[in-house]
Structures are given as structure tokens and as C-alpha cells.
């Protein structure tokens, strides 16, 4: 009769699992350049051996999608491994895109509401101005520390006619024991 210690049994199971992982490891990682068992980025021959054909095709596809750089230049830069300052990189002589071009907000349908109480919230303004038309955006100026309203807001309507109706009906309206002043907002960038 033989007594088996549970620790020995667990240890043999762990050894079996580790052996399986070691056998799978060699199957999972394979260099695309030299077909050894390491990552392609860590290949000792990547600078000395020419790229395989399938990798050249991938480089062509990637270069065509990102920027039209000829393949010899890509290979040359990859082999040199030197730092290229931003002023010497491709596109350095072009002017960058402006952020103002990406923001195309229609400011013609924007109204400014002043003389608001400190307790007013976005939802209050939405309830007040929703009957006049579809609202695109509400900006309520708030104090950063207290989170209370600074007393004014900008409301962007989808249609200019809706904004005109809101000005006609809400200007001089009593709200929260204050008389609201509603007018067309001046375009940003002007004083």
C-alpha cells in the first residue's frame, strides 16, 4: 500500500501544466524574418536580412494608406534608426490645419440670455426655450469653484426663425424674480 501526499500530486499537476505551456510557447511566437522563436521586433537579423516579400507588400499597403512614401525610403529610414527632427520630416513645409475650420457651428441662430439667477440650471433653460423650436446647444456660464450660474447663457437654435421667436417672447419675461434680457449673440471673435 502506498500513501500519496496531496502536495506531491498538486506539484506533479503544476509540472504538467508548465510543460504544456513551454511546448505551446514555441508554437505561438515565431519571427517573420528568420522563423526562429522570438518576436519579429527583437530579431537580431532584421537589419542584415532583406525583408521577405510578404512583409514588403504589407509595408506598401501601410504606406499607401497612411502617406504616399516610396518603399525604398521606408526601408532606408527603418535601417538607419536615427532620430529625424520634426522640421525635417515629411510635411514639415506644409501649414497645419486650423482648429477653427473643423468647428463649423452656425452662430447665426445663437441668442444670449442675461440676468439669470445663480440657481438656474441647463434643464431650466431647456424647459424655458424648448417651446420655441429645436435647441442645438445650451451653454450656461458657471463659476468653477461654486458651480453656480454666472448670470448669462448662450442658446443655439437649429433654425434662425426659432431664435427670433424666442427673443420676441422671452425678452423682458420675469423668471426667478428677475427680468430676463434676451438678444442676438455677437459672433465669437468680435467685441
DONUDREN-978401 format. One record per residue (C-alpha): residue number from 1; x, y, z; residue in one letter. Coordinates in steps of 0.05 Angstrom, whole numbers, always signed. Example, Ala and Ser with C-alpha at 12.3 -4.5 7.8 and 13.67 -1.06 7.14 Angstrom:
<pts>
PT  nr     xx     yy     zz rest
PT   1   +246    -90   +156    A
PT   2   +273    -21   +143    S
</pts>
This chain:
<pts>
PT  nr     xx     yy     zz rest
PT   1     +0     +0     +0    X
PT   2    +26    +69    -20    X
PT   3     +8   +135    +12    X
PT   4     +5   +195    -34    X
PT   5    +15   +264     -6    X
PT   6    -34   +315    -36    X
PT   7    +23   +365    -43    X
PT   8    +62   +318    -88    X
PT   9     +1   +307   -130    X
PT  10    -11   +382   -138    X
PT  11    +63   +392   -155    X
PT  12    +60   +339   -210    X
PT  13     -2   +373   -239    X
PT  14    +34   +440   -239    X
PT  15    +94   +409   -274    X
PT  16    +48   +380   -328    X
PT  17    +15   +448   -338    X
PT  18    +83   +483   -343    X
PT  19   +108   +431   -393    X
PT  20    +46   +444   -436    X
PT  21    +58   +519   -434    X
PT  22   +131   +511   -454    X
PT  23   +111   +468   -513    X
PT  24    +58   +518   -535    X
PT  25   +105   +577   -527    X
PT  26   +149   +555   -583    X
PT  27    +88   +547   -627    X
PT  28    +58   +614   -610    X
PT  29   +117   +662   -622    X
PT  30   +152   +658   -689    X
PT  31   +195   +711   -723    X
PT  32   +171   +730   -793    X
PT  33   +241   +745   -817    X
PT  34   +284   +686   -794    X
PT  35   +228   +638   -770    X
PT  36   +261   +630   -701    X
PT  37   +223   +630   -634    X
PT  38   +226   +705   -618    X
PT  39   +186   +767   -636    X
PT  40   +199   +799   -703    X
PT  41   +216   +865   -670    X
PT  42   +271   +830   -630    X
PT  43   +302   +794   -689    X
PT  44   +378   +801   -690    X
PT  45   +378   +794   -766    X
PT  46   +326   +847   -782    X
PT  47   +379   +898   -803    X
PT  48   +422   +848   -840    X
PT  49   +370   +807   -878    X
PT  50   +325   +838   -932    X
PT  51   +251   +840   -916    X
PT  52   +211   +780   -941    X
PT  53   +164   +793   -999    X
PT  54   +100   +788   -958    X
PT  55   +127   +840   -909    X
PT  56   +145   +886   -967    X
PT  57    +73   +881   -992    X
PT  58    +48   +898   -922    X
PT  59    +95   +958   -919    X
PT  60    +69   +981   -987    X
PT  61     -3   +975   -965    X
PT  62    +11  +1012   -899    X
PT  63    +50  +1067   -935    X
PT  64     -5  +1077   -986    X
PT  65    -58  +1083   -932    X
PT  66    -20  +1130   -885    X
PT  67    +24  +1171   -930    X
PT  68    +49  +1160  -1001    X
PT  69   +122  +1147   -983    X
PT  70   +162  +1104  -1032    X
PT  71   +184  +1036  -1005    X
PT  72   +260  +1048  -1012    X
PT  73   +254  +1109   -967    X
PT  74   +215  +1069   -915    X
PT  75   +268  +1014   -915    X
PT  76   +324  +1066   -912    X
PT  77   +294  +1102   -852    X
PT  78   +279  +1035   -817    X
PT  79   +352  +1013   -826    X
PT  80   +383  +1078   -803    X
PT  81   +346  +1082   -737    X
PT  82   +366  +1155   -729    X
PT  83   +323  +1209   -699    X
PT  84   +293  +1255   -751    X
PT  85   +272  +1323   -722    X
PT  86   +202  +1347   -737    X
PT  87   +227  +1403   -783    X
PT  88   +260  +1351   -828    X
PT  89   +201  +1302   -830    X
PT  90   +152  +1295   -887    X
PT  91   +100  +1350   -886    X
PT  92   +143  +1399   -846    X
PT  93   +138  +1452   -900    X
PT  94    +61  +1448   -902    X
PT  95    +18  +1491   -858    X
PT  96    -22  +1454   -805    X
PT  97    -98  +1451   -806    X
PT  98   -133  +1502   -764    X
PT  99   -180  +1481   -708    X
PT 100   -228  +1535   -729    X
PT 101   -241  +1500   -795    X
PT 102   -263  +1437   -760    X
PT 103   -314  +1474   -717    X
PT 104   -368  +1497   -764    X
PT 105   -422  +1518   -715    X
PT 106   -477  +1562   -742    X
PT 107   -472  +1623   -698    X
PT 108   -528  +1660   -734    X
PT 109   -582  +1624   -693    X
PT 110   -549  +1638   -625    X
PT 111   -582  +1681   -572    X
PT 112   -553  +1709   -507    X
PT 113   -594  +1707   -444    X
PT 114   -572  +1753   -387    X
PT 115   -597  +1770   -317    X
PT 116   -605  +1697   -297    X
PT 117   -607  +1677   -224    X
PT 118   -550  +1638   -192    X
PT 119   -594  +1576   -181    X
PT 120   -614  +1567   -254    X
PT 121   -593  +1501   -288    X
PT 122   -587  +1476   -360    X
PT 123   -652  +1438   -353    X
PT 124   -689  +1501   -332    X
PT 125   -665  +1538   -394    X
PT 126   -684  +1479   -437    X
PT 127   -754  +1478   -408    X
PT 128   -760  +1554   -419    X
PT 129   -736  +1555   -491    X
PT 130   -758  +1488   -519    X
PT 131   -829  +1512   -539    X
PT 132   -798  +1560   -590    X
PT 133   -761  +1507   -631    X
PT 134   -707  +1454   -632    X
PT 135   -646  +1472   -590    X
PT 136   -578  +1451   -615    X
PT 137   -536  +1470   -554    X
PT 138   -541  +1506   -488    X
PT 139   -481  +1538   -454    X
PT 140   -494  +1563   -384    X
PT 141   -433  +1600   -355    X
PT 142   -417  +1573   -286    X
PT 143   -367  +1591   -232    X
PT 144   -312  +1538   -230    X
PT 145   -308  +1536   -154    X
PT 146   -381  +1541   -132    X
PT 147   -415  +1512   -194    X
PT 148   -468  +1567   -192    X
PT 149   -491  +1605   -253    X
PT 150   -454  +1669   -271    X
PT 151   -518  +1700   -295    X
PT 152   -515  +1690   -370    X
PT 153   -524  +1635   -421    X
PT 154   -519  +1623   -496    X
PT 155   -571  +1582   -532    X
PT 156   -561  +1555   -602    X
PT 157   -624  +1540   -641    X
PT 158   -625  +1497   -703    X
PT 159   -665  +1549   -743    X
PT 160   -657  +1625   -740    X
PT 161   -732  +1635   -742    X
PT 162   -739  +1596   -677    X
PT 163   -687  +1640   -644    X
PT 164   -724  +1703   -667    X
PT 165   -789  +1676   -636    X
PT 166   -752  +1662   -571    X
PT 167   -724  +1733   -569    X
PT 168   -792  +1764   -582    X
PT 169   -827  +1723   -528    X
PT 170   -776  +1716   -472    X
PT 171   -743  +1785   -473    X
PT 172   -770  +1822   -413    X
PT 173   -801  +1759   -384    X
PT 174   -800  +1752   -308    X
PT 175   -764  +1688   -287    X
PT 176   -740  +1671   -217    X
PT 177   -758  +1741   -192    X
PT 178   -713  +1772   -245    X
PT 179   -729  +1802   -313    X
PT 180   -692  +1766   -368    X
PT 181   -655  +1802   -424    X
PT 182   -652  +1762   -489    X
PT 183   -615  +1787   -551    X
PT 184   -576  +1761   -611    X
PT 185   -507  +1737   -592    X
PT 186   -449  +1771   -625    X
PT 187   -406  +1724   -667    X
PT 188   -345  +1698   -630    X
PT 189   -281  +1736   -646    X
PT 190   -316  +1804   -646    X
PT 191   -322  +1851   -587    X
</pts>
